[in-house]
Amino acid sequence: MAKNLSPDRILQLGFGFWATKTLLTAIELGLYTELARKPMSAEEVTKHFQFHPRSVRDFLDALVALGMLRRNGTKYDNTPETAAFLDRSKPSYMGGMLEMCSRRLYKFWNDLPDGLRTGKPQNEAKTGGNLFEAIYKDPELVRGFLSGMTGLSIGAAQAIAKKFPWKKYKTFVDVGAAQGALPVQVALAHRHLIGAGYDLPVVEPIFMDYVRSFKLQDRLRFHQGDFFKDPIPGADVIVMGHILHDWNLEEKRMLIQKVHAALPKGGAFVAFDAVIDDDRKKNAFGLLMSLNMLIETTGGFDYTGADCRGWMKDAGFRQTRVVPLVGPDAMVIGIK
Amino acid sequence: MAKNLSPDRILQLGFGFWATKTLLTAIELGLYTELARKPMSAEEVTKHFQFHPRSVRDFLDALVALGMLRRNGTKYDNTPETAAFLDRSKPSYMGGMLEMCSRRLYKFWNDLPDGLRTGKPQNEAKTGGNLFEAIYKDPELVRGFLSGMTGLSIGAAQAIAKKFPWKKYKTFVDVGAAQGALPVQVALAHRHLIGAGYDLPVVEPIFMDYVRSFKLQDRLRFHQGDFFKDPIPGADVIVMGHILHDWNLEEKRMLIQKVHAALPKGGAFVAFDAVIDDDRKKNAFGLLMSLNMLIETTGGFDYTGADCRGWMKDAGFRQTRVVPLVGPDAMVIGIK
């Protein structure tokens, strides 16, 4: 063994679930929401959450050491980040997806070895269910899932509002719009645009609530539909964010073809996801997201920019390019 | 929401279980051990491990992006670190503890909310078992556990061999010696010392194998015993590494008292653990280790340097001090 090698990175990654599950537990139990009302001592936290006194201070102080809480004297309080993003009473709450991680995904990922052996999902599907059916049946779950998706998409949506040449276009549709993070950010930044969200009927009231909270209901409307059964509504620009990766190759190609059919000549398709670097060596989050598609879907996978540009060209798009957004996300643009 | 706040750190920590479980799966399945024999293509990995083809490249490329594999052309290979520390056929293997994380602890930590509410362990104890009994009954598990402990202790053991004033002393005993990482490192660095490991009888052959592999059997012997029932053998220096944190306060005090009784005047007690900083705001690993004691034990907890110095003083030690070792570990020294 070379003397200058250290196992530190291996140990840090291997024991990483301790820190992750500690944070997810705090989110799941609503600790940040309570602390946003008022800072609390360990005794107050114990009482409010009906904890056993044994490990409360370890739990809270571990969150302090992780930068996920602050302690002043004996009182625990939010950091600026946890106050902004993990307080359920704020519109900027993005813990919905992390609550799902705590309640569902963390344990499903324990079966990654089974997933690798079988190629089959390791979530509710194992007992005959289906992720999207399970979520879309339950209005509470839908709301949590959709606001969670907003948390995951808002950074990319803001970057797309800035980086895509919206001045050239008049109308857009966001396919699989969820709560409407992208339509809202784009409409806020470009007052000449008329847009729409397209999603399953159950999404409409949640989308419209969100749109109205930004007073954008005059320029943003909702189209009900199922992109497997129905045509995609036409517009100058069609966006799909965190959608293509859910589906297998045949389904991906079918969706891209439908988008192509719905666009006018010169129209643009903007697909965004955690697009993997073409050499598949750098975007760890994108590659792990693709493994998450193994856990969660029957055929979904994430893809490189080159993969997506190839599918777009095969569907008839004249020009394609990849534009990095924020963090692991990028958009692939296809011009008809 | 302040404009310059970013949810990146929250998301990175919250989704951290994806990367962790991917690494743990590779260790559990023996991928690093196979790749140490020869680099393999994705197809060879698929065949050897009987994987479904769907997600093999995502799994392997995610490990590449995490710095936990290398890919040259189509062949996947170990990094220098994974070759040194995650190949089961090398004595420097330290995956034993991480295999336990993958097979046991990852899923037990899913019940952290229950642990916080009840103050009770969330491992085999939930169904009537006991961690140490379960491990110590099964010779295979014992060997994996003990070599895992070596992986976790070897850095601290090397630091103690350097930083403790061993020249002043002639004999030492490591109480709860496990495989013998500490006695071996100390004996290698200081040829004048005569030492011993003290642990349960089942540990003896594993300890002696390890000691003989360093040709130290003339200076290191083994004492069988149970530190709850039997006296601790006397020596100039008594060491306890990653032991005190397993037990409740009363048990901790009893063990410290037993050590005090076994030392001569001027003798030294060296306790090492992931000692928490006195302000309990920095050593995240130590605080999370203490939560791990909630998951794994009925009363164990990690402690600050000030806590331990106080218990040592109460037991009659004249002088005490805390000396940082490597990473999150520190030693607390008490002089009788």
Interface residues (C-beta under 8 A of the other chain):
Chain A: M1 A2 L5 S6 P7 D8 R9 I10 L11 L13 G14 F15 G16 F17 W18 A19 T20 K21 T22 L23 L24 T25 I27 E28 L29 F49 Q50 F51 H52 P53 R54 S55 V56 R57 D58 F59 D61 A62 V64 A65 L66 G67 M68 R71 P80 E81 T82 A84 F85 L86 K90 S92 M94 L98 C101 L105 Y106 K107 W109 N110 L112 P113 G115 L116 R117 T118 G119 K120 G151 L152 G155 I276 R280 K281 K282 N283 A284 F285 L287 L288 M289 S290 L291 N292 L294 G299 F301 D302 G327
Chain B: M1 A2 L5 S6 P7 D8 R9 I10 L11 L13 G14 F15 G16 F17 W18 A19 T20 K21 T22 L23 L24 T25 I27 E28 L29 F49 Q50 F51 H52 P53 R54 S55 V56 R57 D58 F59 D61 A62 V64 A65 L66 G67 M68 R71 P80 E81 T82 A84 F85 L86 K90 S92 M94 L98 C101 L105 Y106 K107 W109 N110 L112 P113 G115 L116 R117 T118 G119 K120 G151 L152 G155 I276 R280 K281 K282 N283 A284 F285 L287 L288 M289 S290 L291 N292 L294 G299 F301 D302 G327
